[in-house]
Amino acid sequence: MRLFTIRRAVRRTGNRFAILFLCLFVGAQTLVAQTKPADSFTGLKVPEGFRATLYADDDLAHDIYSMTVDSLGRVVVSGPGYVRILIDEDQDGVADSFKQFADGPASGAQGMYFLGRDLLCTGDAGLIRYRDQDGDDRADGKPDVFLRTRTGGEHNTHSIQKGPDGWWYLLLGNTTGINEKYITLENSPVKKPYAGTLMRLTPDLTKGEVRADGFRNAYDFTFSANGDVFTYDSDGERDISLPWYRPTRVFHVLPGSNAGWRSRSWKRPDTFLDMPPAVAAFHRGSPTGVSCYRHRSFPAEYQGALFVADWTFGRVHAIPLENYDGSYATEPTEFITGVGQFGFAPTDLAIGAEGALYVSVGGRGTRGSVFRIDYVGPVVAQKPNLADVEEAPVADSTETPAELDACLSAPQPLSSWSREAWLPLLKQLKPEDFYRAALDSSRPEDQRVRAIEIVTEQLGGFPDRIVERLILDQSERVRARLAWSLAYHDQPTRKTEWLNALLKDDSALVSRFALETLMQLGDQIDQSQCLDGLQQTLGATARYVRQTAARATATLNTEDFQILSERIGPDEGASLMTLGYATVIKQGGGVVPLAVRTGITVFEGDYQTDLRLDALRLIQLGLGDLGPPTKMAAVFDGYANGVDLSDHERHLDPIRIRLMQAFPSSHEILDHELARVLAMLAPYNPKLLDRILAKITDDTDPVTDIHYLIVAARIPSDRSREQSKKIASALVHIDEKLIRFKLPQDTNWDDRFRELYSQLVKIDADLPRQIVEQPDFGLPGHVLFLSQLPPQFLGKAIEAFERKIEASPDFQWNSDVIFVFGESTKPAHREMIRDLYDDFALQPAVLAVLAAQPEEQDRDKFIAGLESSQIEVLEACVKTLEKLSPPQQPEETVKLFATLRRLGHDKREKNLQARIIPLLQRWTGQQFGQVSDLADPEKARALVQAWEEWIAKTYPQVYQMVLQQGGEEAEKLNAVLSTVDWETGSKERGEALFRKRACIQCHGNRSALGPALTGVARRFSREDLFTAIVSPNRDVSPRYQTTIVGTVDGKVYTGLVVYRSVDGLTLRDSNNQTTRIEADEIDFENKKSTSLMPTGLLKDLTPQDLADLNAYLQSL
């Protein structure tokens, strides 16, 4: 690539080529124009003026997990068991080949960063390094391990990057298990990490701290031009339409912040005073790659913007950043989306040396690709602010050295390839050059900020004489970066003086960075000298300045904390709140009475709504914070205390009284959180319950209704008849409201709603009867309420369902309703169920109900059910056939054997085989081996083979019709197999053939489609293996049967479902193509008892080919 060429030139001839190289970066539109344009990729939609091209396809890199650009400017990708450098040999903008940098990590790397020729990545043992000391693009050996963490899972160790301070930053998911043991730096912003974390490691990787925590599963992060960290965290997708559901959010990650994930059923809202800024939210999704565009090739509106990728919905968002209130404001736009049903599943983003945005796709065994997004529209004139390279003076000139301009204007300055270019230039310059650049107001702000960062990372910091000028600079970004710089190195010597002044700065951005520095330094400085400035920040109008001030205040020693506290007057509500939050942080958990008192005082005071809302959150924190509570259902994770309050009971009643008197307020948002506080306090008060239930009306949305119903479940007072009816009505109308408000539900919805209902019934045993008597009872979702219904009322409930069905021709039958009618003894109800058999989606439930009291007239249904893809249906059918008389037709015996033959892949299937064999023995009078033989693979194979030989001989025509799919092919195969010299097989040639015939696509490492083939030759005979290849539909395990999806526009898609949610699904087909289908586009969905594996895979293979393929399969 161009970068590699120029880097070699730098080694030969010095700095002029490096300068030219960086200048070309800045004017990168010319680079795009110089390359031969590749064909636009029509499967992606990009904004006008941009072009998407396919840079690399699945043949170069399958199932890509992560991507980076190395120090030579080449795109590097990783997936299961590989790291590959993609090579564009002819410079046409399309990769032609790859170099295998490493045959690992086996888990795949989910984050990569090249430091020179060495690769730091996450995978296998944790944070590891592959060395390439000889520069041959091949890792020298096994990797070094720097930090042992959990890897490989989707919620484990993720992205690794180098920050502007020269430290390493590492992002880890919520199942990685990062705890206090990982903290080896004294002033770690987070002391007791929980859930997903952002770690910061020293440049030599010997020590570390936790910078932030509370993420669910943020996969990637980036640094903005101001040096702030941004990440994109996942939602709790299975909890959608429940009160604690939070969408995917892009967080501005403040040091010491917690992003609010506490459990599957409790994720804090953005409104909480301790939550970090959520600069953007995108509803449902699976966040992956994050990058900040700091290049010049894209138009100005994208320069400095964040790009974030969503795997589930196949989209990339652009998020321009504007300084606001100590954080950022934005108006996001959709930058890339898939066209039609094209399966665009982005996993990572990277900015190339030429300024293109690269997007990798893959994940969960799906097709791997890399797309390149270039701007090809009208060139926007931009002043490069660089000296003329040809006339550039030498470095020791009194004029500005060209090396300095090139160094400060280097695009993507934190990237591997950019550092490789500007670091050599740094050696030719003096610290004074950068001092002057930082002070030079005629330079663009970005260059001045970079000067401060370079001085901080590389040159030991600024002397006092420079700081005293920078601190008065007109640019808030320059002052903010100076505040950040003070956290590093011993100079300047008057650090506390400067820091105190910066804390008082009028700019929220500046004071927030000064507070972060105060946090980081801790007791390394005399913090008492900063109390004046710190006091000013406690009452700042900017929310996130106050939040950071609380964290900084918590680092004070006891004496300074007390002095600061005494300075705050009783009417300074904002300062009191900040101090109260600081008290909670400093105590480190448990009940904090001061915080409760402060919160109540501010809440009852004459303050603005947002501050009163913060006061309610402070009360929650003071009470020990919200869940997850012990010995309580998950639905109460966000409504009950995480600590036991029994020792504080005598102090709680006055608090209960004051807060109950305040409910309801005149503000809906205040009532919402005040109700949550009351739920924590669990007051026994019937009048409060009336006021809580009054918040539920015909017009309120179901999510709000559930919130107040959960609060009601936390009020243990006896229910009046009217209260019981009100709760029953609210519960019954949830389903109708979900439909009216068009709100989706996912897998956790029923479980949480059932937990809520169970608790309400514990308090009010008459509630189930009241529900059944509601005039609107009888919708499919109401089946859940029958779990607590006394048996004597079941008939009444079934009658209610029957009335609804009769009144609604389009009644949405589901399995639950069928099971309800299965409890009826009325023949008409059984006939109603039987009539539903032809509805494919309802067949499993119909068979299960009919199986409970089997009748001969339904025998054909149970025989047909043996072809089901659901193991539950197979079990019900076999169990029923055990009770019925032996068959009169041989087809039934053959189909039962066919079921035996295709099972055996897991314990449950083997258990079902153990029931089928005695049934075959009873039907046929034959016996081959013992059921216990199924425990041994060799004996199990012989047992099934013995039955097959008898079936084929006894019922040859039926056997041929039912089981011998591809029989002609099988006969040809057997003839060829007899001629093969198996001893001549080559494992290497067999592996090549395995890949050439595309078997690797479905049976590769960690593939989402076909079963793993490890040990396959030990489980099956050679003949069985090759027969399965030539006749893939012969024996298909329920787990691998094909799904057919039809869309409302008449299209039909076939494949295996690799991802499913209420919003839609993702299919992968036999050609390794990925298709995303939205829920509202699906017309029907069925499963076939056929395989996705194509036929004809052995066509035209020679006996030697078969020997080679066998040798490879034997090696697995």
N, C-alpha and C positions, 0 to 999 in steps of 0.2 A: 504493500500500500504506500501512498504518498508519504505518510508520516515516517514509515520505516526508512524510506529512501533518504529523507531529509535528516533523520537522526544519524544515519551513517555519514552523511555529509558534515554534520556538526563535528563528529569525531575527527574527520579528516582536515577540515579547514577552519574550524573555530566558530565564533559566535554569529557572524553575519548570516549564516544559513539558518541558525536558530531564530534570529530576529525576523528574517524573511518568513520563516515557517509560521511564527505567531502572528505576523501581519496578515498572512494569507488566511489564518483562522478568522481574524476579525472581518475580513472581506470575503467570507466563505461562499457567498453567492457565486463568485467566479469559479470556485472549485466545482460547484454543482454544474455550472454551465460547461465546464471543460470535459466532464465525464460524458460518455455516450449515454443518452437517456434510455433507461430500461422501460419495458412496457408497464403501463399503469395496471395496478391490480384492482379489478372491478369488484371484488368481494368486500372492499372496505370503502366507507364514505368518510372523506376528510373535507375540511373547509375549502372554500374557493381559493385558488392560488397555491394549493398544496397538492402533492402527488404521492400516492402510496405505491410502492413496488415490492415485489417478493424478493427479498435479499437471499434467503436460504430456505430450502424446503426440508421435509421430513427425512429425505435420504441423507442429508448432512447432519441432522441432529434431531432425534426423536424425543418427544415428551420433555421439552425444555423446562427446567425449574427456575433457572436464574441466568442472567446475562450481565456482562460488563464489557468495557473497552480497555484493552491492556495498555501497557506503557508505550507500545509501538503503534497504537491507534487501531488495532484490529479487534473486531467483534469476537468475543469469547462466550461460549454458552456451556451450560452444564445440565445434565440430566442423570438418571440412574446409572452410576458406574462410569461416568465419563466427564472430562473437561476438554473441550475442543476449541481450537482457534480456527475461525472461518477465514478462508483465503479467497480474495478477489484478485485472481492472477492477471486478468486482462483489463482491470480498472474500468469495468463497464457498469459498476454499481450492483453487481450480482455475485454472490460467492460461488466459486467454482469447485472448491474442495475444502478439506479441513485437515488440520494437524491435530493428532491426539496428544494433547498436553499431558493428560494423566488418565489412567484407567481407574479412576475413582473420583470422589468418594463413592463407595458402594451405595450409600444413601442418596447420592446426588447432592450437589452443593446448592443451598438456598441463598447464599450470599457469597460474593467474590470481590476481591480487590487486589490488583497487582501492585506490588512495591518493587519497582524495577522489573527484573525478570522473574521474581518470586511471586507466588500466588498465596494470599491468605484467603481462606474460605471456611464456610461452616459445613460440617458433615461428619459422618462416622463418629469419631471420638469427641468432637466438639469444634472448637476454633483451632484450625490446623493450618500448617504452612507447607506448600510444596516448593522445594528449591529448584532453581534452574541456573546453577552457577556457571555452566559452560555455554549458556545462551543458545541451546539447540532446539528450543521450543518443545522440550520434553522434560518432564519432571525427573529429577536425578534419582529418586528412590522413594521410600516411604515418607509420609509427611511427618513433620514435627507437630506435637500437640502442645498448645499454649493454655487452653482452658477447656476442661472436660465438662461437657453439658450434654443434655439429651438432644439428639438430632434425628432427622429422617421423617418424623411425623409432621403433619401439616400445622401443628400448633407448637412446634419446638423451636430450635435455634434458627434464626433467619439471617438478616442482612448484617454485613460488616463494612464499615467505611472509615475513612480517615477524616478527622474534623479540621477546621481552620486553625485550631490550636496545636495540631500535630499529634493529638491523642487519637486513640482508636475508639469507635463507637460501635456497639453490638446490640442488635435488636432480637429479643427472644419472646416466643409465644407463651400462652398461659399454662401450658403443660410442661414447660421446661424445668420447673422446680427451682428457680433461683431463690435463694434465701440469704439470711445474714452471713452465712459462711463464705459467700462469694465477695463480701465487702471487706477490703483490706486497706482502704483509705479512710482516715479518721473523719473527714468532713463530708462523707457521702450524703448527698441531699435526701436520699431515702434510707432509713435505718432498718426497716422491716419490710422488705419487698413482698409484694403479693401479685399474683397473676402475671401477665406479660410485662416485661421490663425493657428499659433502655439502659445498658451499661456503658460506662466510660472507662477505658483502660489506658494506663500510662503508655507513652511511646514505645517503651521496651517490653510492654505486655506483661510486666511482672506484678502489677497491682491494679486494683480496680474498685469502682464504686457503682452504685445504682443511681442513675440520673433521674429516672421517672419510672412509675409502675402503674398497675391497674388497667393495662390493655387486655383486650380479649385475645386478639390474634393479629396485631399489626405485622405485616410481612416485610415492609421496606420503609425507608425514611430518607430524608434529604436535608441539606442545609440551604437556607435561602441566602441571598446576597448580603443580608444583615447578620448572617451567622446563626439564625434561629433554626431549630430542628422542627421538621414537620413529618408527620406520619399519618397513615390512612388505616384506621382500625375497623374491624369487622363488626357487624351487627349480631344480635342474637336471633338469627333468622327463624328459628323454630318457635319463637315467642311472639311473632307478629300478631297485632291486634290485641295484645295484652298490655296492661298499663305500664309495664317496665320495659317494653320494647324500645330500643334505640336504634336508629338507622346507622348505616356506615358513616363514619365521620372522619374528616381531616382535622387532626389536632395540631395546634401549635404547642409543642412540648416544652413547657416551662420546667426548669430544674426543681425537683422536689414534688412535682405534681403527680396526681393519681387520676387515671383516665376513667375510673368509675366502675370497672367490671368487678363484681364481687362474687357472683355465682351465675348459674344458668338462668336464674329467675330474679336477679337483681342487678341492674346496671343503672348507675346514677344519671339523672337528667343533666342537661347542659346548664340549667338554671341554678344548680347548687353552687354556693360560694367557693367551694374548694375544687371545682372542676376546671381543667385547663380550657383555653379558648378552642371552640370547635369552629373553624373558619368556614367549613362547608359540610353539608350532609347530603347523602344521595340515596336515602331509603335502603332497599335491600341490595345485597351484592356480596362479593368475595374480594376484598381488597388485595392487590398484589403490588406491582411495581410503583415506585414513587421517584420522581426526579425533578430537579429545578433547572429550568433552561437558562443558562448563563452564557449563551453564545450570541452571535450577531446574524446568523443566517435567516432566522425567522423574523417576521415583522415586529415592530416595537411593542405591540400589545402583548406579545408572548415572551418577550425578554424579561427574565426575572420571575416568570410564572411557574407554578407547580404543574406537573402532569402526574395524574394518578390513574391507575388501571384497575378495572373491575373484571375479574375472571368469569363470574357467573353470567352477567348480562353482556359481556363482550363489548366493552366501551372504555375509552380513555377520556378523562375530563381535563380541561385546561383551567387553571385557577390563578388568575392574575392577583397579585398581592398589593395592597395599599396600606401604609401605616395608619393605624387607627387605635386610639385609646390604649396605647402600650402594647397592642397586638396588631391584628390585621383585619381588614375587610376585603370582601371579594364578591364578584359576580361570575360564578363558574359557567363554562360552556362545554358542550359535548364536542370533543375534538376528533375522535375516531369512533365509529360504530361499524358493526357488521351489516352487510346489505342482505336483505331477505333472511333466509335461514342459514346463511353462512356461519359456521361455527368458529367465531373469533373468540379465543380464550386466552387473553393476554396474561403473561406471568411476570414479565419484567420490562423495564424501560432503561434506555441508556442513550446518552448524547454522544454522537461520534465526533471525531476530530474535524470533520468537514462541516459540522453543524446539523446533520440530519438527526432525527429522532428515530431510534431503533426500538422495535417492539417484538419481544419474543412471545410465542404461544406454546402451550402444552399443558401439562398437569393431568394427573389421574389417568395416565396411559394414553392421552389423546395425541393427535398429530402435532409434531413439532415443526415450527417455522420461525423465521425472523422477517419482519417487514421493516421497510425503510420509508420514512416520511420526510420528504424534501419540500422546501418552499421553492416554487418555480414561477411565481407571479411576478408582477412588476418590481423591480429593484427599488427599495426605499433608500434614498440618499442618506448616508450616515457619515459623519465626520469621524475618521478613525482615531484622531488625536495621537498620531504617531509621527515621529520624525521621518523624513525621507530616508529610507534605508541606505540608498546609494551615497547620500551626502552626510550620513550620520557621523558625528564626531567620535573620537576614541573615548574610552570609559573614564580617563582621568581628566577630561576636559571640564572647564567650569560650566559649560553648557550641559543641557540635559542629555545624558547618555542614551543612545538608542536602546541599549540593553534594558535600561530602566523602564522605558515606555513599553517595550515588549513584555517585560516581566509583569508589569502592573495591569496590562490589558489582556493578559492571557485568558482565553475563554475557558469555562468549566475549570477554574483553577484548582479545585480539590480532586479532580479526576487523576487517574494514573498517568494517562497520556499527557495531560497538561503539566503535571508536576515534572515529568521527565523532560519537558521542554524548557520550563522556566527556572528550574533549580540550577542548571549549569550556568545560566546567565547571572544568577545571584552571586556566584563566586567572583564575578568580574566587577562587582559593585561594592560600594562602601556603605556602612550604616547611614552616614550623612546624606547619601543620595535618597534614601527612603524617608529620612526625617524631613528633608525638604519637600518631597512629594506629598507627604501627609499634610504639611502645612500649606501647600500650594492650592489656593482657592480657585485658581483658573483650571485646575484639572477636574475631570468628571468625578463625581462622588464615589463611583465604584472603584476608581483607581486609588483614591485617597484611602478608602476603606481597606483595599488590598494592601496598601503600604503599611497600614497599622497591623494587619494580620501577619504580614511577612516579618515585620520587626518583632512581633510577639512570638511567632513560632520559631524563627530562625536566628534572630539577632539579639536576643536577651532583653528586649523591652526598651522603653524610652527613658532618657534621663529627665530630671526635673525641669530643665530649661525648655525642653520641647513640650512637656505636659502642660506647663503653665501657659503656653500659647494655644495648644490644642483645646484646652478646657474652655477657652473663650471663643472658639470657632463658631461661625454662623450656622454650620451644617449640623443638624441634630444627628444625622447618621454618623458623622465623624466623631462627635462627642460620645455617642452611644458605643461606638467601637473602642474608643479610648477607655470608657468605663469597663468594658469587657477586658481590655488588655491589662488593666491593673491587677487582675487576679493572678497574673503570671510573673515570675522572676522577682528579684530583690529590688530592682530599680523600677520606678522612682523611689527615692528614700522618703519623700513626704506623702506616702501613699494614703494614709488616713485623711490627711488634709484635703487631697484631691477628691477622694471618695466621698467625703462629707459634702463637698461642694456639688458634686455630680448628683448626689441624692436629692439636692434641693433644686435641680434643674427643672425648668418649666416644661420641658419635653417629657411626656410619659415614657417614650422609648428610651431616653437617656436614663431616667431615674430607675426604670425597671432593670436595665442592664447593670446599673450601679448596685442595686439590691442583690442581683444574682452574684455579683463579685463579692459583696459582703458575706453572703451565704457561703461561698466557696472558700473564702479566706478564714472564716470562723475566728478562732482564738489565735491565729497566726499574727493578727494585728490587735492593736488596742481599740476594741470596738466602742469603748466609752467615748472616744473622740468623734464618733459618728452618730451619736444619739440625737443631735439637733436635726441632721438631715433625715435620719430614720423617723423621727417624730413627724416630720412633715409628710412623709409618704404614707403614714398610717391612715390619714384622712384624705388621701388623694381622690380626685374625682374619677380617675381611671381605675376601673374594676380590677384589672390584672396587675396594676401597680400595688394596690392594697393587698391583693392575694400574695404577691411575692414579698411584700413588706412583712406579712405575717410569718412567712417561712424564715425570712432573715431575722426577724425579732426573736424567733424561737431558738436561734443559735447563740443569743446573748447569755452571758453567765447570770447567775441568780441575782447578783447585786445590780448589774446594769438593767436587767429586766424589770426589777422593782423600781429603779429610778425612772425608767421610761414610763412605767405604769402610773406612777404618781403624777406625771406631767399631764395626763389626759383628764380633761374636765368631764363632769357628769352629763353635759349636754352635747358632747362631741360624739354623736352616734356612730359615724363611720369609723372613727379612731377606736372607739370602744369595741366595735365589732371586730376590727382587725386584731386588736389586742386579745380579745376573747378567743379568736381562732388560733392565734399564736400560742395561747395557753394550752389549747387542746393538743397542738403539735408538740409542744415542749413536754407535756406530760406523757405523750406516747400511747394514749388509749385509756379506756376505762371511763368512769363517770367523772365529769369535771363540773362541780357545782357553780363555779364562777362563770363558766360559759353559759350554763342554763340561766343564771340570773341576768347576765348581760343580754342574752337573747330575748328574754321576756321583757326587759326594760325597753329595748329598742323596738320590739314588735308593738308594744303598747304605746310607744311614743309617736309624736307628730313628725314622722319621717316619710320619705318617698316609698312607693310600693316595692321597688327593687331592693332597698335596704331592709325593709320589713321582711321581705322574702328571705333574704340572707339571714335575718335574725331567727327565723324558723329553722333554717338549716343548722345554725349554731346551737340551737336547743337540741336538735337531733344528735349533733356531735357531743354535746355536753352530757347527754343521757347514755353515752357509750356507743353511739352510732347505730345505724340500721344493719341488721342481719349479716350473714345468714344466722338465724337463731338456732339454738340446739333444741332437739326434741320437738320440732315444729315442721309442718309441711312446707315445701318449697314456695308455695304461693304467698307465704308470709315473709319471705326473705327481705322484702322492701317495706315491711310494715311492723316489724317487731325488733326488739333490741338484740344486738349481738352479744351483750353482756347481761348477767343476772342482776336485776334491780331490787331483789328482795331485801337486801341489807339497807336499802335507801327508802323503803316503803313509807316511813313516817314523814319523810320530807317531800313525798310526791303529791300528797293530797292537795296542799295549797297550790301547787303547780297545775294540777288537774282542774281545780276550780277556776283559776284565772283563765286558762286556755279554753275551757268549755264555755265560759261566758263570752269569749271572743268569737265563737263560731255560731253562725256564719258571719264573715266580714262582708264588706261591700265589693270585694275583689275575688273573682273566680280563681285566679292563680294562687292567691293567699289561702283560700279555702282548701284548695287541693293539698297543699303542704301542711296546713294546720290540721287537717283531717289525718294526715300521716303521723304527725306528732301525737295526736290523740290516740291513734291506734297503738303507738308505742307504749302509751301510758295505760291503755286498756281500762278505762273508767267504767264502773258499774253505774250507769246512769240512763234510765229509760227516756228521759227528755232529750238528752243528747242524741240518742238513737233516732228519735223522731226528726230531729234537725238534719241528721246525716241522710236519712232516707228521703227527706224532702228535696235533696239535691238530684234525685232520680226522677225524671219526668218523661213524658211521651216523646219529647223533642231532644233529650240528651243522647249523646252518642254512646254506643255500647262499651267503649273503652273506659269512658268516665263512669258509667254505671258499675262496671266491674270494680273500679277503684273504690267507690263508696261502699259496695257490697263487701269488699275485703275489710274495709274499716269497720263496717257493721259486725262482721264476724269476729272482730277483736273487742267488741263491747259485750261483755258476758251477762248483761242484765236479762231478766225474764222477758219474753215477748208477749205483748198484748195480742189479741186476735187481729186487730187492725195492722199492727206491725208485721205479724206473720203473713197476712194477705199481701201487704205491700212488698215484702221481700219475695214472696212467691211470684207475684206479678212481674217484678223486676227480673227475676231469673228466667221466667218463661219468655219474656219479650227480648231477651238478648239475641236469640237466633233471628227473630224477625228484623231486629235492628242491624244485625250484621249484613243481612241481605239488602236492607234499605240503604245503608251507608256504603255498600259494596266493599266490605272489608274482608280480606282473606284470613284464613286460619291455617296453622301448620301443626306439626306433630305434637308440640307441647301443650297445645291449647286445651284439649280434653283433659289431660292429666291435671293441669293447674285448676281448671274449672271444677273438676271433680273434687279436688282437695278443698276448694272454697265451699262447695256445696256440703261436703261431709262435716266441716266445722260448723256451718250454719245449722245443720240438723242436730249436732251435738247439743247446741244451745236450745233448739226448738224442735222437739221430736215430732210435732204435728205438722212441720213444714212439708214433708212429702205429700201428705194428704191434701194440703192446701194447694200444692202445685197441680196435682191431678184434677182438682176441681176448677182450675182456671179455665175460662171459656176458650182461650187460645192455645191450650195444651194439645199436643199431638203432632208436632213437627218432628222430623227425623232427629234433630239435635236434642230433643227432649228425652230420648231414651236414657241418657245419662242420669236423669233424676230417678229412674226406677231402681237404681242400685240401693237406695235407702228406703224403698217403699215397702210397708208391711204386706205380707202375702195376700191378706184379705182384700186389698185394694187393687191387685194386679188386673183382675177382670175389668174393673172400671177404667183402668188406664188403657187396656187393649181396645175397649169400646171407643175411647176418645180418639185413638189412632185410626180406628175404622171409620169414624165419622169424618175425620180430616181427609182420608183417602177417598171416600165417596164424594166429598165436596170439592176435591181437587183432582181433575183428570190428569194433571201434570205433576202429581205428587212425586217427589224425589225419593223413591225407595233407596234404601241403603242396607248394608248387612245388618246393622244394629236393629232396624225395624223388623227385618225378617226374623231375627232371633227372638224378638219380643213376641211375634205371632207364633213362633215355635213353642212358646210356653202355653199356648191355648190348646184346649182339648176339642174345640169345635171342628168338625170335618170341613166346614166351609173355609175356615182359616187355613187349614192344611192344603186345600185345593187352591187357594189364593197363592200360597207359596209355590206350589207345583207349577202354576201358570207362569211364574217368573223365571223358570229355568232357562228359557231361550235368551235371556238377557245375559250376555257374556260376563259383564262386570259383577252380576249377582249370583252366578253359578256356584262359586265356592260356598256362599252362605246357604243357598238353597240345598245343596248337597249335605251340608253339615246338619241342617235341621231335619231333612228327610232321613238322614242316617240315625238320628236319635231313636226313631221308631220305624225301622225299615219295612218296606212292603215290596212284594215281588213285582208289582206294577212299575216300580221305579228302578228295576234292575238295570235297564239299558242306560239310565243316567249314571249309575255308579260305575258301570263298565266304561262309559265314555269319560268319566272323571279320572280314570287311570292315566289318561294322557295329559292331565293338568300339569302346569308348571309350578304349582304351589304344593309344598310338602304337606301342609295341613289338609288339603283336599285329598291327596293321595292316602294319607293316614285314615281319614274318615271313610273313604271308599273301601279300602282294604278291610277295615274293621266291620263295615256293613256286610261286605261279601262273605265274611266269616260266619255271619248269622243266617245268610240265605242258603237255599238249597244248591247243590252242585249244578253246573251249567249243562244245558242241553246242546249248546252249539260250541264247536271247537274254537271259534274266534275268541270267545271269552278267555279260554285257557291260554291261548297264544298271547293275547293282550296282557294278561296278568304276568306271564313270563317276560314280556317286553318291558314291563315296569320293573321287574326284578333286575333285568340286565342293565338298565340305564341308571340304577341307583348304586350307592356304595361310596360316594365321594366324601361323606363325613359321618359322624357318629349317628346322627338322626336318620340318615338314609340307610345306614347299616341296620339300625334297629327295625326299620320298616322291612328291609329284606328278610330279617329274622321272622317276621310275621307272614310274609308272602310264601316262604318255602313250605311251612306246614299246610297252608291253604292249597298250594299246588299238589302236595302229597294227598290231601283229602279229595281233591277233585279228580286226580288221575290214578290214585292207587299206587303210584311210583315213589321210590325213595332213592335219593342219591346223596351219599355223604351225610353229614350232620350239620345242624344249624350252627353249632360251635365252630365249624370250619370257616365261617365268615370272618373270624378274628385274625386269620392268617391269610395274607394276600395270595400266596400260591394256592392254598387249599380253596380259597374263595373263588379264584379263577377256575380251578378245576371243577368246582361244584356247579357254577353257572354253565360251564362248557358241557358238563354231563346233561344238564337239563336241556340245553339247546340242541344237542344231538338227538335226544329222545323226541323233542317237540318237532324238529325238522323231519325226522323219520316217520312219526305218527301222523302229523298233519302237514304234509309237504306243500299242498296248495295254499293253505291258509298261512303257513309259515312264510312262503314266498311272497304272498300278498302283503302281510303285515310287517315282516321284519327284513326281507331281503331287498331293501332300497339299494339301488346301484348293484344289483346282483350280477348283472353281466360284467360290470367293471370288476367286481370282486373275483369272478371266475378268471378273467384275464390276469388279474393281479396274482392269483395263486399260481397260475402257470408260469409267470415271470419269476416269482419268488423261488420256485424250485430250481431255477437256473443260476441263482446268485451265489457267488463265492464270498461268503460273509467275512472271511478272514482278510480279504484285501481292502476292507473299508478304511478310509482315512477320515479321522475326526475333523481335521482342518478343512478338507474338501466338503465334508458333510455340513459343517457350519456355514461355509460359503453358499452352499445350495439352500440351506435353511433361510438364509437372508435373501437370496435371489428370488426364491418363491414367495417372499413377503411373510413367511411364517413368524418372523421376529416381530412384526407389527402387533400381533395379538398374543404372542407367547414370550415377549421380551421381559426383562427384569421389571418387576412391579407393574406390569401391564394391567390395565383395567378391564381388558376384554377376556381373553382365553385363560384357562387354568394354567398354573405353573407346571412346567414339565419336569421339574426336578424329581429324579427317581422314577420317571414314568416307565423306563424299561424294566424296572424291578417289579412294577405293579402289573404289567401286561406282557403277554407273550409277543414275540416279534410279529406273528401273524395277526394278532389282535390290533397291534399298533398300526400296521399298514392297512388293515381293513378299515379302521377308524378314520384314517386319512382319506382313503378312496371313497368311503361312504359316511360323511360327517353327520348326516341326519339319522344315522342308525340308532345311536344311543346318546341322547342329549340330557345331561343333568338339568334339573329344574333351574339351577343357578345360571345356566348359560343358554337358555332358550331365547329366541329372538323376539323383540318387541316391535310391533307394527303400529305406527302412529299416522293417522290420517288428519289432514288439516281442513279447515273450513273452505279453503280455496281449491280443494280437490286433489292436493298433492299427497303422496304416501311415502313415508320414510321407514326404513327398516334398520335395526341395529340393536345394540345393548345400551341401556340407560347408564350413563356414567355419573350423572348428577340429576337430582330431582328436588323441586320445592313447589310451593303452591303457585309460584309465578310461572312455572314451566319446567322443561327438562332439556337435557343435553344428550344426544344420541351419538354413538360412534359406530360407523358401519364397517363392512368387511374391506373396504378400500381405504380404511384409516382416515376417512373424512369425518369431521365433527359438525354436527348440526344442532343449532339452538332453536327450540320451538317454544314460543310463549304460550301460557295456559289458555289465553283467549283465542288462540289460533288452532287449538286441538279439537277436532271433531270426534275422533274415537281413538282408543288405544287398546290393542289386544296383544296377547302373547301366543306365539306359535311353538309347537313342539319340534321345531327344526333348529338347526345350528346356523350361526352366522358364518361359519367356516365354509369357504367355497368348495365346490367339487372340482375334480380335474387337476388337483395339485401334483399328482404323480404322472400326469400325462407326458408321454414322450421321454420319460426317464429311462436310462439304460440300466442293466443289472449292476454295473459299477456305481452308478449314481445311488441306487438303492442301498448298496453296501456302505457307501460313504455316509449317507443319511442315517443309517442304522448305527454306525460307529459314533456319530455325533450324539444321537439320542441316548445311546448307552453311557455316554460320558456325563450326562446331566445328573 
